[in-house]
Amino acid sequence: MKSFIQRILKYKDRHKLTNIIITLIGAILYTIGIKWFIIPANLKTGGFTGIAQIIYELFQPILPDTIQYDVGVSIIWFILNIPVFYLGFKTLGRRFSFLSFLSVIAGMLALALVPLPKVLVIEGFSKDLMLSAIVGGVITGIGIGITLKVGSSTGGMDIISQYLSYKRDGSFGKYSFIINVLIIMIVAFTDSWRFALYTIINLFISMIVIDKIHTRHHKLTLMIVTDMKDDLIKALHKRIYRGITVIPVMGAYSRRDKSILLMVVSSYELYNVMSTIKEIDEKAFTNVLKSQTVFGNFAKQKIG
């Protein structure tokens, strides 16, 4: 534990520390959505947490009474995540795996230790299944979304969905929802189709929220009109690994020779590119277009 804390303290870079803090906040939000709204309503969430719920309920009759539901689910959730971390480490990067591990640890502890607010019990919030599914979906979606935004995850299905999104260049939420269909079917046959439908609502809302926040698969085409092409190209190549096409043009009003730098970037890289342009050529004109599809050699970098 001591060496683990020392490793975190070595992150002196403020940006990296911010990512760790956001990852922990996202994990806690994800857990709050489950513990405060999904579990009290007897609903199932998606991913490995939902599978952990199903496994715990299956073995609950033979488990000691001292193991509470939240504690049991959190332990099973962590165990299920162990083999998936290897996939993340090999394909999505060490940084991604390290942050995801932190996220799962924080989520496991929060699920076991964070208490249920009395106001939710007094108000009988869990009796309204629709409201529980909606609010739980929004909060878990925000938690997952912001962890993915900083190059992390809440583990389990998030890593698998992130892997598929990375390899196939598609929406994270789409792959996540497809994978979670299995959980929906299990709920339908073990509990009831009514609970399964509320689980679908919960997962669908969570998927929408995630895709609004996490946009790594979105591609943008930049057309940068500049008088300082050489300096700008040099600066951009130092910041990001992207190809740039130079198109010679002439300003219609000034009649001066200019250059258009044409490049395609992911939505995550846009801020970095725009800040670089501003540093080198404040007078540059940049048009940002959303690219529907990109064919050819568009480099896919590891997430971490």
C-alpha positions as CSV (number, residue, x, y, z in Angstrom):
1,M,0.0,0.0,0.0
2,K,2.9,2.3,0.8
3,S,4.6,1.8,-2.5
4,F,1.2,2.4,-4.2
5,I,0.8,5.8,-2.5
6,Q,4.4,6.7,-3.4
7,R,3.7,5.9,-7.0
8,I,0.7,8.3,-7.0
9,L,2.8,11.0,-5.4
10,K,5.4,10.8,-8.2
11,Y,2.8,12.3,-10.5
12,K,4.1,15.8,-10.1
13,D,2.7,17.0,-13.4
14,R,-0.5,19.0,-12.7
15,H,-2.3,17.7,-15.7
16,K,-1.7,14.1,-14.6
17,L,-2.8,14.9,-11.1
18,T,-6.0,16.5,-12.5
19,N,-6.6,13.3,-14.5
20,I,-6.2,11.2,-11.3
21,I,-8.6,13.4,-9.4
22,I,-11.2,13.4,-12.2
23,T,-10.9,9.6,-12.5
24,L,-11.6,9.2,-8.7
25,I,-14.6,11.6,-8.9
26,G,-15.9,9.7,-11.9
27,A,-15.6,6.4,-10.1
28,I,-17.4,7.7,-7.0
29,L,-20.2,9.2,-9.2
30,Y,-20.6,5.9,-11.0
31,T,-20.9,4.1,-7.7
32,I,-23.3,6.7,-6.2
33,G,-25.6,6.2,-9.2
34,I,-25.6,2.5,-8.5
35,K,-25.8,2.5,-4.7
36,W,-28.3,5.3,-4.2
37,F,-30.7,4.7,-7.1
38,I,-30.1,1.3,-8.9
39,I,-29.6,-1.1,-6.0
40,P,-32.4,0.2,-3.7
41,A,-34.9,-0.1,-6.6
42,N,-33.8,-3.8,-7.1
43,L,-32.7,-2.9,-10.6
44,K,-29.5,-4.1,-12.3
45,T,-26.8,-1.8,-13.8
46,G,-24.7,-2.7,-16.8
47,G,-21.2,-4.0,-17.1
48,F,-19.3,-6.1,-14.6
49,T,-21.1,-4.4,-11.8
50,G,-24.4,-5.8,-13.1
51,I,-22.8,-9.2,-13.6
52,A,-21.4,-9.0,-10.0
53,Q,-25.0,-8.3,-8.8
54,I,-26.3,-11.4,-10.6
55,I,-23.5,-13.6,-9.3
56,Y,-23.9,-12.4,-5.7
57,E,-27.7,-13.0,-5.7
58,L,-27.0,-16.5,-7.2
59,F,-24.7,-17.4,-4.3
60,Q,-26.3,-15.3,-1.6
61,P,-28.1,-18.3,0.1
62,I,-24.8,-20.0,0.9
63,L,-22.9,-16.9,1.8
64,P,-22.4,-15.8,5.5
65,D,-24.9,-13.2,6.8
66,T,-22.0,-11.0,7.7
67,I,-21.3,-10.3,4.0
68,Q,-23.6,-7.4,3.1
69,Y,-25.0,-7.0,-0.4
70,D,-22.9,-3.9,-1.2
71,V,-19.7,-5.5,0.1
72,G,-20.3,-8.8,-1.7
73,V,-21.0,-7.1,-5.0
74,S,-17.9,-4.8,-4.7
75,I,-15.6,-7.8,-4.0
76,I,-17.0,-9.8,-7.0
77,W,-16.7,-6.7,-9.2
78,F,-13.0,-6.3,-8.4
79,I,-12.3,-10.0,-9.0
80,L,-14.0,-9.9,-12.4
81,N,-11.9,-6.9,-13.4
82,I,-8.5,-8.6,-12.8
83,P,-8.3,-10.4,-16.2
84,V,-9.7,-7.4,-18.1
85,F,-6.9,-5.2,-16.8
86,Y,-4.5,-7.3,-18.8
87,L,-6.4,-6.6,-22.0
88,G,-6.3,-2.9,-21.2
89,F,-2.6,-3.0,-20.4
90,K,-1.7,-4.8,-23.7
91,T,-3.9,-2.9,-26.1
92,L,-4.9,0.5,-24.6
93,G,-1.7,1.5,-22.7
94,R,-0.2,1.4,-19.3
95,R,-1.5,4.8,-18.3
96,F,-5.1,3.8,-19.2
97,S,-4.7,0.6,-17.2
98,F,-3.2,2.4,-14.2
99,L,-6.0,5.0,-14.1
100,S,-8.7,2.3,-14.6
101,F,-7.2,0.3,-11.7
102,L,-7.4,3.4,-9.5
103,S,-11.0,3.9,-10.7
104,V,-12.0,0.3,-9.8
105,I,-10.4,0.5,-6.3
106,A,-12.2,3.8,-5.6
107,G,-15.5,2.4,-6.9
108,M,-15.2,-0.8,-4.9
109,L,-14.5,1.2,-1.7
110,A,-17.3,3.7,-2.4
111,L,-19.8,0.8,-3.1
112,A,-18.9,-0.9,0.2
113,L,-18.5,2.2,2.4
114,V,-20.6,5.1,1.1
115,P,-23.9,5.2,3.0
116,L,-27.4,5.6,1.5
117,P,-28.8,9.1,2.3
118,K,-31.7,8.9,4.7
119,V,-33.6,11.5,2.6
120,L,-33.9,9.0,-0.2
121,V,-35.2,6.3,2.2
122,I,-37.7,8.8,3.8
123,E,-38.9,10.0,0.4
124,G,-39.4,6.4,-0.8
125,F,-37.3,7.2,-3.9
126,S,-36.7,3.5,-4.7
127,K,-40.4,2.8,-5.1
128,D,-40.4,4.9,-8.3
129,L,-38.6,2.5,-10.7
130,M,-38.7,4.9,-13.7
131,L,-37.2,7.8,-11.7
132,S,-34.6,5.5,-10.2
133,A,-33.6,4.2,-13.7
134,I,-33.4,7.7,-15.2
135,V,-31.5,9.4,-12.4
136,G,-29.2,6.3,-11.9
137,G,-28.5,6.3,-15.6
138,V,-27.6,10.0,-15.8
139,I,-25.3,9.8,-12.8
140,T,-23.5,6.6,-13.8
141,G,-23.3,8.0,-17.4
142,I,-21.6,11.1,-16.1
143,G,-19.2,9.1,-14.0
144,I,-18.2,6.8,-16.8
145,G,-18.1,9.7,-19.3
146,I,-15.7,11.9,-17.4
147,T,-13.3,9.0,-16.6
148,L,-13.2,8.1,-20.3
149,K,-12.7,11.7,-21.2
150,V,-9.3,11.7,-19.3
151,G,-8.2,8.4,-20.7
152,S,-9.4,6.1,-18.0
153,S,-12.4,3.9,-17.3
154,T,-14.5,2.3,-14.6
155,G,-13.1,-1.1,-15.5
156,G,-14.8,-4.2,-16.8
157,M,-17.1,-3.7,-19.8
158,D,-15.7,-0.1,-20.1
159,I,-12.3,-1.6,-21.0
160,I,-13.9,-4.1,-23.5
161,S,-16.1,-1.4,-25.1
162,Q,-13.2,1.1,-25.2
163,Y,-11.1,-1.6,-26.9
164,L,-13.8,-2.2,-29.5
165,S,-14.3,1.5,-30.0
166,Y,-10.5,1.9,-30.4
167,K,-10.2,-1.0,-32.9
168,R,-13.4,-0.4,-34.9
169,D,-13.5,3.4,-34.6
170,G,-17.1,3.5,-33.4
171,S,-19.2,4.8,-30.6
172,F,-18.3,3.6,-27.1
173,G,-21.9,3.8,-26.0
174,K,-23.0,1.6,-28.9
175,Y,-20.6,-1.2,-28.1
176,S,-21.3,-0.9,-24.4
177,F,-25.1,-1.2,-24.9
178,I,-24.7,-4.3,-27.3
179,I,-22.5,-6.1,-24.7
180,N,-25.0,-5.3,-21.9
181,V,-27.9,-7.0,-23.8
182,L,-26.7,-10.2,-22.1
183,I,-27.4,-8.7,-18.7
184,I,-30.8,-7.5,-19.8
185,M,-31.7,-11.1,-20.9
186,I,-30.5,-12.6,-17.6
187,V,-32.6,-10.1,-15.7
188,A,-35.6,-10.9,-17.8
189,F,-35.4,-14.6,-17.2
190,T,-34.3,-14.5,-13.5
191,D,-36.4,-11.5,-12.2
192,S,-39.0,-10.3,-14.6
193,W,-39.4,-8.6,-18.0
194,R,-40.6,-5.5,-16.1
195,F,-37.3,-5.1,-14.3
196,A,-35.5,-5.9,-17.6
197,L,-37.3,-3.0,-19.3
198,Y,-36.3,-0.6,-16.6
199,T,-32.7,-1.9,-16.9
200,I,-32.9,-1.1,-20.6
201,I,-34.0,2.5,-19.9
202,N,-31.2,2.9,-17.3
203,L,-28.5,1.6,-19.8
204,F,-29.9,3.6,-22.7
205,I,-29.8,6.9,-20.8
206,S,-26.4,6.1,-19.5
207,M,-25.2,5.3,-23.1
208,I,-26.5,8.7,-24.3
209,V,-24.8,10.6,-21.5
210,I,-21.5,8.8,-22.1
211,D,-21.5,9.5,-25.8
212,K,-22.2,13.2,-25.2
213,I,-19.2,13.4,-22.9
214,H,-16.8,10.9,-24.5
215,T,-16.1,11.8,-28.1
216,R,-12.7,10.3,-28.9
217,H,-14.1,8.5,-32.0
218,H,-15.3,11.8,-33.5
219,K,-13.0,13.1,-36.3
220,L,-12.6,16.8,-37.3
221,T,-11.2,18.3,-40.4
222,L,-9.2,21.5,-39.9
223,M,-8.5,24.1,-42.7
224,I,-6.0,26.5,-41.3
225,V,-5.2,29.6,-43.4
226,T,-1.8,31.0,-42.4
227,D,1.1,33.2,-43.5
228,M,3.5,31.2,-41.2
229,K,3.1,27.6,-42.6
230,D,6.7,26.4,-41.8
231,D,6.6,27.5,-38.1
232,L,3.1,26.3,-37.6
233,I,3.8,22.8,-39.2
234,K,6.9,22.4,-37.0
235,A,5.0,23.4,-33.8
236,L,2.1,21.1,-34.7
237,H,4.3,18.1,-35.4
238,K,5.9,18.6,-32.0
239,R,2.5,18.5,-30.3
240,I,0.6,15.8,-32.1
241,Y,1.3,12.9,-34.5
242,R,-0.9,13.9,-37.5
243,G,-0.2,14.4,-41.2
244,I,-0.7,17.9,-42.7
245,T,-1.4,18.7,-46.4
246,V,-0.2,22.1,-47.6
247,I,-2.3,23.9,-50.2
248,P,-0.9,27.2,-51.7
249,V,-3.6,29.8,-52.0
250,M,-4.0,33.6,-52.5
251,G,-6.1,36.0,-50.4
252,A,-8.8,37.5,-52.5
253,Y,-8.7,40.8,-50.7
254,S,-5.0,41.2,-49.8
255,R,-3.8,39.6,-53.0
256,R,-1.0,38.0,-50.8
257,D,0.2,34.4,-51.1
258,K,-1.0,32.2,-48.2
259,S,-1.2,28.5,-47.3
260,I,-4.0,26.3,-46.2
261,L,-2.9,23.5,-43.8
262,L,-5.4,20.6,-44.1
263,M,-5.4,18.0,-41.4
264,V,-7.7,15.6,-39.6
265,V,-7.7,15.2,-35.9
266,S,-9.7,13.5,-33.2
267,S,-12.0,15.7,-31.1
268,Y,-9.6,15.2,-28.1
269,E,-6.8,16.8,-30.0
270,L,-8.7,19.9,-31.1
271,Y,-7.8,22.0,-28.0
272,N,-4.1,21.1,-28.3
273,V,-4.1,22.1,-32.0
274,M,-6.0,25.4,-31.5
275,S,-3.7,26.5,-28.6
276,T,-0.7,25.7,-30.8
277,I,-2.1,27.8,-33.7
278,K,-2.8,30.7,-31.3
279,E,0.8,30.6,-30.0
280,I,2.4,30.6,-33.5
281,D,0.0,32.7,-35.6
282,E,-2.7,34.6,-33.8
283,K,-4.0,35.9,-37.2
284,A,-4.5,32.4,-38.6
285,F,-8.1,31.6,-39.8
286,T,-9.2,28.1,-38.9
287,N,-12.3,26.4,-40.1
288,V,-13.3,23.2,-38.2
289,L,-15.5,20.7,-39.9
290,K,-17.0,17.5,-38.5
291,S,-15.8,14.5,-40.6
292,Q,-18.5,11.9,-41.2
293,T,-16.1,9.1,-42.1
294,V,-12.3,8.9,-42.6
295,F,-10.7,6.4,-44.9
296,G,-7.0,5.8,-45.3
297,N,-4.1,6.0,-42.9
298,F,-5.5,7.8,-39.9
299,A,-3.2,6.8,-37.0
300,K,-4.8,5.4,-33.9
301,Q,-2.8,6.2,-30.9
302,K,-3.0,4.3,-27.6
303,I,-5.2,5.9,-25.1
304,G,-2.5,5.9,-22.4
